[in-house]
Amino acid sequence: MNYGPLIFLAALFALSGSWLGFVVTPSFQLGTLQQTNTVGAGLTYPLARPGLAQQGLQVYRANGCVYCHSQMVTQERTLCEVVLTEAGTNTTALVAALHKLNPNYNQEALDAVLKSLPKTVVFNTTKTKADAAVKELTQTTAKAQVVITPAGPDIARGWGKRRSVAEDYLYDYPTLPGAQRVGPDLANAGARLPDVNWHLRHLYAPAAEVKGSTMPPYRFLFELRKAGLTPSTQALQLSPGIAPSGWEVVPRPEAVALATYLASLRADAPLYSTPLSSAPTASASADTNAPAGGANLSTNAPAAK
Amino acid sequence: MSNPMKSSATGENLAQVPVWLFILLFVLLFWGMYYFDQNSGWFNAHVYSPYRNVAELQLYQPAGGGGNDRGKAVYENVCALCHNPDGNGKPNQAPPLVGSEWVLGSPARMIRIPLAGLAGPVMVKGQEWNLAMPAMGAALPDDDLAAVLTYMRQSWGNKASAITTEQVKAIRAELGGRSQPFTADQLQQVP
């Protein structure tokens, strides 16, 4: 019997099906992904990681960090709040508008709101309702703004400010989103812990830096050197009792690369696909005497440091 | 093909399965794969982005809020090294921008300074500076330059009109790639 055509067809279907599913479809979806601009500041995002951090990614990969750490923040919903920033001149109308937005506001509560501006006056609403509320408040010569906050369990744990999107991984090769979370998510490790030396100390003795950490120490990334008369400038500043006395702990190049990589991890730039408000300013208008805080820009900084 | 019973007498049962059935099976399989791919994550909608379509994403974009993030970013990248992030300048390096008559005055004068540079003695807030500013803004796109100049005119207590991209574009065309820096006297001629 001639099974040739049947085998040929079966093989063709199996191979072309998986090729369409695993190669062609993702390529259509993400193949043309390019650098984008952050919302507001218009900075190019993402920037390629500096060379040492790029090497660190390979150390991360080689040591299997990805088996316990994910690099992907999920987001379940988006919360909108209305923040009143300026009371304006027509207080009576403003009080009426506020009462209409939230009947629980009595006169005393309203007075308290007006004294401590900026103050959130509407919590946990939809964008459409928030926009309507802002419009109503603005009509009374007051100033208000909508604050958009991504929310979800990962964000509540402090693992990020927004969900991860494909652009975050544009310069990672290979991308290491991970699938298990024995340890915390590292998508924003560098934003939380920007200190390279902290990462080095943590790699040498995790439990000494994070109480109750179950992470195994990566001591083979370091070497012990007999402490000379003058300590090495590269030696770790460990708490007493961790390194054997008379010895100093010096990171090998792999450890430095890995720590640099970890400190470079941050995916919190505001992108079009991840709407998010910057921290509400005391006043939304540009022409005030308030000094322009430097803290705001750091949230817009691209991934590479 | 139309009558499978007839040819089944030859005994080649397998050859009797019509080809379209395979194709149908393949299409069904592919649709099934696609369906499960669309609903991977155990059919839990929370696995996916909270935005279902582009219109919803557009709705959730934060409003400008009157801030000038772009101007601030350009300022801190390009200008702040000499003029200081707070706009107060640095001694022997750059005059202050806060309350400076050059910043708050005529837009046409102010736009010329970053486009071609400014050299020689210049009076700023009653103090004479004699330095050379290179054409820092010549390489910036029009909209970035407009944003950063607006940022200078409206930050740190400065209150002056915004500078538009069109104004910058017009003056850049007027200068036509001038490489000589202006002197303060030349700028004073500009209305």
Chai-1 contact restraints between the chains, C-beta under 6 A:
chainA,res_idxA,chainB,res_idxB,connection_type,confidence,min_distance_angstrom,max_distance_angstrom,comment,restraint_id
A,L9,B,F22,contact,1.0,0.0,6.0,A-B,restraint_1
A,F13,B,F26,contact,1.0,0.0,6.0,A-B,restraint_2
A,G17,B,F30,contact,1.0,0.0,6.0,A-B,restraint_3
A,G21,B,M33,contact,1.0,0.0,6.0,A-B,restraint_4
A,G40,B,D69,contact,1.0,0.0,6.0,A-B,restraint_5
A,A41,B,D69,contact,1.0,0.0,6.0,A-B,restraint_6
A,A41,B,R70,contact,1.0,0.0,6.0,A-B,restraint_7
A,A41,B,A73,contact,1.0,0.0,6.0,A-B,restraint_8
A,G42,B,R70,contact,1.0,0.0,6.0,A-B,restraint_9
A,L43,B,A73,contact,1.0,0.0,6.0,A-B,restraint_10
A,Q75,B,P50,contact,1.0,0.0,6.0,A-B,restraint_11
A,E76,B,H46,contact,1.0,0.0,6.0,A-B,restraint_12
A,R77,B,P50,contact,1.0,0.0,6.0,A-B,restraint_13
A,T78,B,P50,contact,1.0,0.0,6.0,A-B,restraint_14
A,T78,B,Y60,contact,1.0,0.0,6.0,A-B,restraint_15
A,K127,B,L59,contact,1.0,0.0,6.0,A-B,restraint_16
A,K127,B,Y60,contact,1.0,0.0,6.0,A-B,restraint_17
A,Q145,B,G65,contact,1.0,0.0,6.0,A-B,restraint_18
A,I148,B,Y60,contact,1.0,0.0,6.0,A-B,restraint_19
A,I148,B,P62,contact,1.0,0.0,6.0,A-B,restraint_20
A,P275,B,Y60,contact,1.0,0.0,6.0,A-B,restraint_21
A,P275,B,Q61,contact,1.0,0.0,6.0,A-B,restraint_22
A,P275,B,P62,contact,1.0,0.0,6.0,A-B,restraint_23
A,S277,B,P62,contact,1.0,0.0,6.0,A-B,restraint_24
A,A284,B,G65,contact,1.0,0.0,6.0,A-B,restraint_25
A,A284,B,G66,contact,1.0,0.0,6.0,A-B,restraint_26
A,S285,B,G66,contact,1.0,0.0,6.0,A-B,restraint_27
A,A286,B,G66,contact,1.0,0.0,6.0,A-B,restraint_28
A,A286,B,N68,contact,1.0,0.0,6.0,A-B,restraint_29
A,A286,B,Q154,contact,1.0,0.0,6.0,A-B,restraint_30
A,D287,B,Q154,contact,1.0,0.0,6.0,A-B,restraint_31
A,D287,B,K159,contact,1.0,0.0,6.0,A-B,restraint_32
A,N289,B,G157,contact,1.0,0.0,6.0,A-B,restraint_33
A,A292,B,S155,contact,1.0,0.0,6.0,A-B,restraint_34
